[in-house]
Amino acid sequence: MSTSPADNPTPTTISGHLNDPEQPAGGVRLERRRLLVDGVPRVLMAGEVHYFRLHRRDWADRLDKLVAAGCTAVAGYMPWLVHETASGEVDLTGATSEYRDLVGFLELAAERNLLVIARPGPFVMAELKNEGIPFRIYREHPEALPLGWEGERGPTQTLDYLEPGYLAQCERWFAQIMPVLADHLVTRGGPVAAVQLDNEVGMLSWVTNTPELTDPTLDDLASWAVEQFGADGAQQRYGADPRDTPSWAAHWRSGGTRGGTEAQQLALHHDLGAHHRDRYARYLLRLREVSVQHGIRDVPFLINLHGTSEGRGRTFPIGISQLSKSYAGVPQTTSGSDHYIHELTVENVPDLYVMNAFMAAVHDADQPLTSLEFESGTGNYGEDLSREASPQATELKTRLCVAQGNRLISYYLFAGGHNPPLDEPVGDGNDRIAFTGERHGFAAPVDPEGRLSPTYPAVRNVVRAVHGAEHLLADMDEEHDDIVLGYVQDHYLTEYAHPDAARRRELVHEIERYRGMGPRDILARSLLLGGHSFASVDLSAAPTSAGADLDPDGPALALATPPVLGRAVQERLAAFLRGGGRLLLHGVLPVLDDDGTPCTVLADALGVAVTGTVDGTVHYFPSVRATDWAGPQPEVRVGVLQRLRATGATDAQPLAVDVTDGSPVALEVRTEDGGHAIVMACDYPCHLDFWRALVGRLGVQRRLVARGEAPGLVVTSTADAHGRRIVHLVNVAQVPQKFTLDVDGVPFAGGAQLELPVRSGRMLPLDIPLDGAVLRWATAEPDGAGDGSTILLRRDEGPGSALLETGREVLVDEGSGAEVSEAENGRRLVTWPGGEDGARLRIRLN
């Protein structure tokens, strides 16, 4: 099984200069999951500033505050709604209003050597009315307003992306703004380094359960279904004839609830989501093509992925599933996360980690991780003080994302502002461009009046940490243990369910309960907080796509399993087992195909059957006990269990049993073909030692072992092709951490105890070559590249040390309090006292 996916095939609709592999060395490129600026790997730290919400006289102040925070790029929406005047003309130079002077803002950013991440829509959201689409579009193109279930209008102002009238207007907007951006590309001496295509495509339909069911969309769906299954096959699959337009439309708008079988209804819902994904890809790829036609070359295109909800990332993979066809394998295009998970705690730290892992699973070998809306600020979005995020939240999330290989992080929103009036009043209560009132961005590190909030120093602090290690980080990849987490895209094809489709809603509930991170999130949380770092693999990929071919000799595969698992995925996993692969299933044993019909391909390969399922209720408390392999373990309550039975010639050992009758609820299976699997058919609690031992039975061991830590310490590492490494420590706990650390079985810092304050992080260098020396380790973070004879470290509150292997004399700055002493094997140990938090320590080789 490969954790470094191969290139995806390029869609045939792609054309233009960006599809040419022979591109100039300058500009900005995506290569080997790096972000190259003029050929140099970079980690860009950006902040979102809305020039259209600020007086021109305030732009310099906000950009200066961005630079003072250490950021090297500014991101910004460029709203069609704002730039189109009442007469229908487009003003991008401020001729009619200072809020429209995009060119002036770009030039001001360039004066400060800030790169620009351009976000020109057409949709931009950002609390703007119509999500940034001009009002006239809705007046002139009412046919672009989608119909949903039963032919009813949806509650949001979304549009049918491929409706010809709307799409023609989008192309007209791009014909105005893209040449301006092209004139200011980095390759022409300007600041524009990347262009985002639209924003959060499909989000409004998903969150309102409103699929796009206009007549043209359903005609397109009929053609798509016939191409996929043939006319008779489509009729058999859905219970409606694609050649009978009226009955076809009525059937789909009713969600298949007015006739047909249960399986046909489930297939209809599944394929409705699949068809929407195809349409979203066609739309975004068309926007990309138009951008290229208007001169956008030699910079990447970005796709913004939505999906977090209520401070959690469980639903985020829906955005990946909806939009991956628009970027996976597409040259010089990548995705960016858009996340709002507030504090980072033991509850949701696996959410963010898995979000990044699942994003990477569908990327090709060139596409890096980015984050285009990285939540910063206080979280007081409603200006009602109902939420107050700590300053440390932004720092912790930044450190985790950088450790996983994010090459661009854009803080959203960095600076607040105000909402100017619309050109023409619309009589909606405030007649402004947005619905948030006069002020906007009150939670940002820089408030609407330009004052610094308590979160600004935290942003500045973590940006310094990232830039201090950028010379190492930018060319590193995360290292992983011998286990990957499976991502099943179809488990996130759940955004639409007709109100009367009872079976569909039931299966969606079951899928949501078990998918992704496992029931109660225990699978991912136990791995991450248990000290494992892991990649992900896309199990739904086509056979020739990234991650599709599972190598039985590769890492063990962990998968959260609902009762529904598509036949193609089950067959792939069965083949993986037959080849001798290692598999951990957590949830319930899959017994259904995507359309709800029985499918036990995987269960049959495992030689395991279910004899009964028990759900906990207010009056019944299913309980299990681990068997002797785990040593003395208490009886524990679970939310659900399945009683399992081994079948066939499988060698199966019970790992946990139902306490009521001794029935196995977890089995370790060894197949005749050499496969090794653990079927964990209960949501065993998050006992970290238990789960470490469980995956250890599959031969999975930790590379990084912290000893003495409390739950809440995340440990991972990054490395480059030359063996240079960084150990990343992130403490999301409410207590300080005191621990020792082994790296690949070797005690870090000679086994010295490390200390990490409450809700803090650290990046520790390991095996960094210098001129005539090697920095074997340091307990302080890098604070700049220095030169071949200089090491720059950032001091913490407490004492620190560093070990150098060199025959050269080692010097430290006078007055620093640091001392150099001989260590074993002729090495030099540099030690320093505490008390100078944030000061730079310079170590020089004479």
N, C-alpha and C positions, 0 to 999 in steps of 0.2 A: 504494500500500500504506500503510495507516494504522498508525502505531505507538502511537496513542492509541485503543484499542478502544472501540467503542460499547457501550451497555448490552446485556446479555443479557436474553432474555425471562424474566420471573418465573415460576417453576413454579406451576402452578395449585393445588398443595397448600398454598401459603403463605397464611396468614390471620393476622389479629390486628393489633394497633396498629402494629407495626413496618412493616407494609406501607402505612401511610398516609403519603403524601408530606408532608402538613401536620403536622409535629411541632413541639413546643416548641423554642425556640432554646437552652434550657438542656440539661443532660445531656451526653452524649458521642455524637458523630455521626461518620459516615464520609461525606465529601463531597469530590468532586474529588480523590480519592486523598489527602485530608488526614484527620487525626484531630483533630476539633474538640472541645475541652473548654470548655463554656460559650461556644461560638461562636468560640473562639480556636484557631488551628492550634498543635499541640503535637508534640514528640517526647518520648515518655514513656520514661524509663529505669527499669527495674524489676529486682527480684531475687526469686528464689523462696525463701521461708522456710516450713518445714513446722511449724506450731504444734503439730501432733499428735505431733511427734518432740521436743518441748521441754517442760520443766517451765514452768508458767505464770510462775514467777519469772524465767525467762530470756527471755521474749518481748520485754520492753522493751529489754534489752541488744542483741538481734539486730536489732530495728527501728532502734534508735539507730545501730548500725553501718551499716545500710543508708542511713539519712539522711546519716550522715557521709561515705559514699561518693558522695553527690550524687544518689542515686536519688529519684524522686518517686512511685514506685509499688511495691507489693509484690504478688507473685503467689503463689498457693498452691493446691495440691490440697486437696480437702475429701472425704476418703475415706469412702465408704459403709461399708466394712469396719470402720473405726474408730468411726464414729458410731452404728452399730447395736449395741445391747447384746445380751447372751446371750438375753434374753427376747424379742428381736425389736423392741423399741421403739427409736426414734431420739432420741438426746440431742444437741442442738446448743448447749446452754447450760452444759455442765460439771456438771450435777447429779449424774452418776454417776462422772465422771472429769475431771481437769483437762485431759486430752488432747482432750476433746470440747467444750471451751468456744469454739466458733467465734464466738459473739456477742461474747465478751470480747476475742477477738483482733481482730475487726473494729473494735471500739470503740477499742482501743489504737492501731490503725493510723490511725484517724480523728483521734485526739488529736495525731498527728504529721504531719497533713496529707498522709498517704500515700494515694494511690488504690489500689484493690484490683482485681486481675485474678483473678476467681473461677474455679476449675477443679473443679467438683463431680462430674466423671465422667459416667455411672456407672463406666466403666473409668478408672483413673488411672495404671496402671503404677507407676512410682516404686519399683521393686523390692519392692512390696507383694505379699503372697501373694494368689493369684487375681486379680492386677492390680487389687486394691482392691474386689473383689466379695465380699460375705459368703459364708462357707462354706455357710450354709443354702440359698442359691440353687441350689447344685449338688446338694444332697440333695433338695430339694423339686421341682426342675425338671431331672431328668436328660435329658429330651427336648430341652433347649436345648443340650446338648453336641453339636457338629456331627460328622457322619461325613464322612470324606474319601475319598480314592481307595480303591476296593474295599470301601467301607463300613467302613473302619477308623477308630477314634478318632484325632484328632490328638494330638500330643505336648504341646500347650500348654493353658492353661485359658481359651481363648477360648470364646465362646458365640455361638449363632445370634442375631444382633441383633434379628431380627423374629419370633422364636418367641414366641407370644402370652403364655405364662406368664412368661417372662423380661421381655418388654416391659412387662407389667402391673406387675411388681415395680419396674422402672425408673421408671415413672410414679408409683408409690407413694413411691419415694425422692425424686423431684422434688417431689411434693406436700408433702413435709416440708421440704426444704432451700430450694426456690425462694422461698417466702414470706418466709423469714428473709433471704435475699439481697435480695429486693424491698424489705423494710423498711429496708435499709441502702444502697439505691441513692443515687447522687450527687444525684438529683433530689429525694430526701427528706432531704437533709442528711447522708447517709452516705458511705462511701468507695468502694462498689462501682461500678466504671467500665466493666466488660466481663465477659461470662460465656462461658467456653469450653464447647462441647458435646462431651461424651465426650472421648476422647483416643486418637490414633493408630489410628483405626478401620481395620480390615483388615490391620494390620501383622502380627499373629500368624499369620494364615492365609498371608500372603505369604512370610514368612521360613521357614516350615516346608513350603511347597509343599503346603498342605492346604486345598483349596477346601471350602466348606460344601455337603455333598451329602446332607442329611437328606431324608426323604420330603416334608415340606412345602415345603422349598426347591426340590426337583425338580418338585413340582407347580406351584409358582409359576413356575419356569423354563419348564415346558411352556406355561403360559398366555402368558408373555412371548414365547416363540418363535412361537406361533400368531398373536399380535397382530402380530408383526414380519413373518412370512413366510407365514401361513396354515398349516393343518395339513399339507396335502400338500407345501407348500414347505419346511416344517420337516423333514419326513421325508426329502425329497430332500437337504436341506442337511446333515443330520447322520447319516443312515442309521438313524434310529430314529423310530418313530411316537409323537408326543406323546399320542395317544389310548390307547395301550397302556401303562398305568402301570408294570407290572412290567418290561417290556423296555426302556422308556424309562429307568427308574432304573438298571438293570443296565448299559445302554450308556454312560450318563454316568459312572457310578462306575468303569468300566473305561477311561475316557478315549477311548472309541471304538476301542480297540485289539483288540476281539474280533470286529470285522466292519466293513464299510464301506470306503470308499476313503480314500486319503491326504488328498485335499481335504476330505472330510467330517470326518476326524479333526482337521485344522487348523482348520476352521470351528468345530467343537465347542469346542476350547480357546479360540479367540478370543472366542466368544460367552459362554463361561463367565465370563471376566473382565468382559465388558461387562455381564452380568446382575448380577454381584456389585456393580459400580459403581452400578447402579440401586437395588439393595437398600440399600447404604450410604447413598445419598441419601435414600431413604424413611425410614430409621431416624433419621438426623440431623435431617431436616426435622420428623419427629414430635417429637423431643426439643425442638426449637425451639418448636413449636406449644404443647407442654405448658408450657414455660417462660413463654411469653407469657400463657397462661391463668392462671398463678400469679403474675403481676404484674411480670415482667421487661420493662421498657419504657424506651425512650429511652437505652439503652446498646447497644453492638454485641454481636453473637455472634461467637465465634471458633472456627475449625476448625484443629486442630493437625495439621500434615503431617509424617509420618515419612519416613525413606528413606535417610539416610546410612549408610555401612558401611565399616568398616576405615579410617577417616580420609579417606574420599573421598565425593564427592557424586554420583557417576555414577548411582546408583540412586535418588536423591531424587525425580526426576520420576515414579517409580512412584506415590508418595504423591499427587502432584498429579493424576495420571491416575485413581487410585482414588477420590478424594474431591471433585474439582472440581464434579461435578453437585450436590453438597450446598451449594455456596456461590456458584458463578459466577452472577452476576446476581441473587442473593438479597438483598433490601434489608437494609441495616445488618448485614451479615455479611461477614466476610473471613477469609482463611486466614493462618496463621502458620507460619513454618518451625520445625523441630525438628532441629538439626544438631549433629553431633559429628564434626568433621574435624580436631581436635587443632591442630597447628601450621598456620599459613598460609604456604605456600611456593610456589615457581614451579610445583610439581607440581599443587597443588590449589586455587590461587587462582582458576583459571577455573571450578572446580566451584561455589564459592560465588557467583561472579558469575552463572553460568548458572542456578543454582538460583533466585536472585532474579528474573532475567529471565524464566524460564519461569513462575514464579508470577504475575508481573505480566501475562503474555500471556493468562492465562485470567480475570483480574480485569476487572470492568467499569469504567466511568469514575469510579465513586465509591470503589472498594475499594482501600485502601492496602496496602502490604507491612507485615507485622509479623513478629516472631520471638518465639515463645512458649517455646522452650527454646534459649537462646543459650548454648552451651557456655562455661563459665568455670571457673577453677580449674586444678589441676595435672594433671588427667587420670589420676590414680592411683586409678582406680575400683575395682580389685580389692584395694587395700591391699597390693600385692605389689611396688611400685616397678618394674613392667614398662614404665611409661610416665611421662614427666615433661615436661609441656608448659611452655614458657617463659611468663613473665608477659606478654611482648609479644604472644603469640598472641591473647589476648582483645582487646587494643587494635587490632590490625590488622584482625581480623574485624569489630569494631564500626565502624571507620572505613569499611570497604568497604560494609557494609550501609547505613550512614547515607547514604553517597554515592549509593546506588541508591534511596533514598526510603523506607527503613524508618521508620515512625512510632512503633513500639513495639518495644523490645528488652528482653527479660526474661532476666536471667542465671540460668542453671540449672547447678548448685544454688548459691545464694548462701551459705547457712548450713547446716551439718550439724546433726546431732542424734543421737537414739538411738531405738531401736525398742522401744516398751513391749510387755509381754506381752499376748497375746490374753485375752479374758474367760474363754474356755474352752480348756484345753489340747487340742491335736489330735494330740499325739504325733509331731511331725514333726522332732524333733531340737532345736528351740529354742523352740517355742511362742510366738514373737513375731509381730508384725504383718508382718514382712518377712524376707527370706531373707539379708540382708547381715550378720546378727549383731546384737550390742547397739548398736554404733556405726553411724552412717550418714552419708554425705556427707563422707568423710574427705578428698576432693579439693577441697572448696569453698574459696572465699576466706576464709570464716569456718568454722573446723573444728568438730567436734561439741562441743568444750569451750568454744567461743567465742573461741579464739585466732585471730589474723590470720595467714593464710599469705602467702608472698611474692607471690601474685597479687592480693591485696587492693589494694595501692597502684596496680597497673596498672589495675584496674577504676576506682578513684577518679580516676586521671589521665585516662582516656578519657571518663568521664562528665563530668568538668569540661570537656573539649574540646567535647563535644556540646552541653552546656548553654551554653557560651560562644558558640556559633553558633546556638543554637536559634531565636532571633528571626529568623534568616534561613532556616535549613534547613527549618523547619516548613512553610513556604509555597513551597518550591522543588521542582522536578522535575529528574531527571537529564537532561542534554543528551546526544544521541547523534549519532554519525556517520551517514553516508548508507548504512547497512547494518543489516539485522536478521537474527537467527538463527532459523531455523524450528524450531518445536516440534511434533512429531507425537505426539499422545497415544497412538495405537495402537502406537507403537514401545516403549511402556512397559506394554503389556498382556501382560506376559511372566511373571507371577508363578506360573502354574500349568503344569505339564507332567507328565503321567502317566509313571511310570518306564519303561513299555514303549513310549511314543510316540516312537520314534526320530526321525522326520522333524520332529516338533514341537520336540524338544530341539535338533536340528541348526539349525533356523531361528531359535530363540531365541538360540542361540550367535552366529549371524551378525548378528542384530539388535543384540545387546549389544556386539558388536565394533565396530560402525560408528555407532550412533545418537548423537543428542544433540550431543556435543562433537566428534565425528569420530573416525576411527581414531587410536588412541594419543592422543586428546584434542587433536590438533594444530590442528584448525580453530579451536576456541575459544581455545586457548592462544596461537596465533599472532595472532589478532585482538586479544586483551586485552593481552598483553605487547608486541605490536607497536604499541601506542598507540591502539587503537581502543576507543571505548565504544559499546555497541550494545544495542538493545532486542531483543525476541523477538516472534514472531507465531505464534499457534496455528493450524496448518494443518489440524487435524482438526475445527475448529469447524463447526457447522452454518452454512448459507449466510447466515442472518440474525444470527449471533452475532458476538461480538467477534473481530476479526482475520480473519474468514473471507474477506472480499472484498479481494483483493490489487490494489493500485493499481499498474498498470504504470509510472506516472509517479512513483511513490514510491521509497523506498530500494531498493537492491539486496538480494536475498534470498540468504543463505548457508544451506545445508542439508547436514547429514551424512546420507549415503544408504547404508543397507543394501540387499541385493538385494530385500527386501520393502518395498513402499510401496503403500498402499491405492489402489485405482483412483480413488476420489473425490479424493484428494490429488494423484495424478498428473494428473487432468483439470484441477484447479485450477491447477497449475503450468504445464500446457500452455497454458491460456487466458492466464495471466500472460505467458508468452513471446509468444504471438500478439498481445498488446496492446503489445508492445515493452518488456517488463520485462527486468530484469537479474538473472541467476541464477548462483550459484556452487554447484556440487555437489562434495562431497568424500567419497570412499568408493568404492563400486562403483556401476555404473549399475543402477538399479532395474529388475527384469524380472519381478517376481512381485506378485500381489495378496495381500491378507492371508490368504487361504485356500490360498496356495501355487500357484494356477493362474497361467499366464503372463499378464503384463500389461505391455505396452511402450508405453503411451500417451505417457509422458514421453520415452522414448528416440526414439519416432517423431517427436514434435514437435521434438526437438533435431536429428533427422537423424543419429543416432549409433548404431552397433551395436558389440557386443563380439565380437571374434574369438577371444579366449582369456583365461583368468585364470591368473595365476601366483602361488602362495603360497610364501613363503620356508620353508625347512626347515633342519635342522642341516647339510645338505650342499649346499643351493642358496641362493644369495644374490641375489635379483632386484635389479637396479640400473638407475637411470635417470639421464638427463642433461637439463638444461634446454636449450632451443634458444636461438638467438642473441638473442632478444628480451630475455633477462635479463642479457645481458653474460656475461663469463667466469664459469662456474659449475663446480664439481667434479662428477664422477660421484658419486652417492649411493646407498647401499643403502636399499631399502624393504622393508617386510614383506609387501606384496601389491601387485600391479599388474594392470591389465586392459589388454589391447591393444585399441585402438579403431579404428573405421573410419567415416569420414563417408559418409552415404548421401543420396540425393535431391539437392535443389538447395541444400543447406546450404553456406555459406561457412565452412570450418573450417581453422584454423591450428594445427599442432602446437605445444604449449608445452613438452612434455617427451616423451622417447622412451625406449623400452627399449633399453639399450645393446647387447643381443645381436643384434637384427635391425632396429633403427630404427623399430619400430612405435610410433605415437603412444600415450602413456598419459595425456596431458592435451591437451585440445582447447579452443581458443577458437572458439565458434560464433556466427555471425550468421545469423539466420533470415531468410527472405523477408519476414516480417511485421515486421521491425525488432527482434526479440528479440536479446539479447546474453547469451551464457552461457559459463561456463568449466566444463568437466567435468574434474575432477581425480581420475582413477581410479587413484591410488596414494597411499600415506601418506608424501608427501614430508616430510623432516625439518623441525623447527621452526626454520628459518633465517628470522629475523624480517625481514630486508631482502627476501628472496625473496617472502615472503607479503605484505608491504606493496606490493611492485611488482605482485604478482598481482592483489590486489583493486583496485589502482590502475588496472588495465586495464579495470575495470568503472566507472571514474570515481569511485571511492570514495577520498576524501582525509581525512586526520586534521585535526580542528579544533585539537587540542592536540598540539604537536610538541616532545618533549623531545630535546635534542641532547647527546650525550656520556654518556648514562646507560648503566648495565649492565643486562642482563636481570633483571627482577624489579621494575621500577617500573611501577605501575598509575596511570594519569592519567585523570581524568574531571572533569566539572564539573556543577554544578547551577545553576539560574536560576529566577527568579520572573517574574511577569507584568510587573513594573516594570523589568526589565533588571538587577536586582541578581544577582550571580553569586558562586559560590565555586568555586575550583579545588581539587580533592581529589587529594592525592598520597599513595600508599601504597607503601612500599618493603618488599617481602617477601624481598628478597635478603639474603644474608649479608655483603654489602659495603655501605659507604656510597655514596650517590649524589651525584655532582657534575655538574650539567647546566645548560643554559639552556633556557628554555621560551618557545615562541611560542603565543599564543592567537589563533586566527583570523587568523594571519599577522602579528600584532603582537608584538614581543618583550615578554615580561612583565618588569616591573621594569627597563625600559630595557635589557634584554639581560644583566643581572647574573647571575652564576653563583649558582645555588641549591644548597644542600647539605642532604641528608637523611641522618641517621645510619642505621646498620644497623637493620633491622626497626622502622621508625618511620613515622609519617604526619604530614600537616599539611593544614589547610584554610586556604586563602589567599583573602581577600576581594577582590572586583573590582567596581568601579563601584557603590559603595554611597553613595546620596545622604544628605546631612545638611542641616541648616538653613543655607543659603547656602554649601554646599560639597559636593564629591563626593570620597569616598575612591577614588582611581583604582585603587590596589593597595596591598597590604602584604605583606611577607614573613613576618609573624607571624600567628597565629590570632586571631580575635575572642575576647574573654574576657568577654562580657556585652553586653547591649543598649546600655548607656549611655543617653544622651538625644540629642536632635537636635543638640546642640552638643558632644558628647563621644564620643570613640572609645576603646574599651577593647581593648587587645591583650595577648596573652600572650607574654612574652619567652622565647626559646630560649637555649641555651648560647652560640651565636655572635651576631655582630652582626646587626642588622636595619635595615629601612628601610620607609618608607611615603610615598606621594605623594598630596597633596591638591590639588585644584583649587578655589581659593577666593580671594576678595578680603578675607577677614577675617584678623585676626591669629591665628596659631597658637601655642598655649602648651603647654608640657610641664611635668610636675611637677619641682620642684627636687630635686636629688639623684639623679635618674633616670639622669643621664649622657647623656640625649637632647639633640639639637641640631636646630634648625630653620634651614634655609637656603633661599634663592631658587633655584628651578629654572627651566627654560625656560618661556616663555609665562606667566610670573607665577605659576607653581605653587609650592607649598611642599613641600620634601623634608624629612622627619623621619628622622634616623638615630640609632642608639644602639649602644653597644658590647655585647660579650657579657659573660658572667660572672654573670648574674642569672637563671638558668634557672627558669622558673615564676613569676617576679614579674609583676605587672600593670603595664603602661604605660598611663598616661592622657594622651590628647592632647585638648586643649580648643580650641574656637573662641571668641575673645574677642568 
